[in-house]
Amino acid sequence: MKQTLEPIIREQPFFEGLEDHHIELITGCAKNVKFSEGKVVAREGDPANQFFLIREGQVAIEVMTPEKGFMRIQTLQAGEVLGWSWLIKPYRWHFSVRAQRATRALAFDGKCLRGKCEKDHDLGFEFYKRFAQLMIDRLEATRLQLLDFYGKHT
């Protein structure tokens, strides 16, 4: 018998408070993935067709800088969500991501979820609220890194 990802999704804080039928819809767009240490998960500018929930391991969100090459903006670990670009046109990654350790994650198909959010506006609203907070967190982490980086040179 095939085991569903629903219990794993249901226990994640990011999805807490979603209605049962929304969890069922989300589960239909999810699959398990693995990334070996050093593997590039996403490249800035590439199509963003999914987001990830880290189950085990660690990934670094990076931005390319002319002075230092890739600069780490944030490190994500188990229980954290990676990727919001799948939700906002033009659906392109805004940062690069690299596995810092062997990582297991749930990958959620962005096109599948966008379609479900279009059909169920309550689900769409829930996703926008949750991912808006994620965007704020990423932008704040970027701001702090840039202040640290450029503050030393002024």
Secondary structure, DSSP 8 states (H G I E B T S, - for coil): ----SHHHHHT-GGGTT--HHHHHHHHTTEEEEEE-TT-EEE-TTSB--EEEEEEESEEEEEEEETTTEEEEEEEEETT-EE--GGGSTT-B-SSEEEESS-EEEEEEEHHHHHHHHHH-HHHHHHHHHHHHHHHHHHHHHHHHHHHHHHHTT-
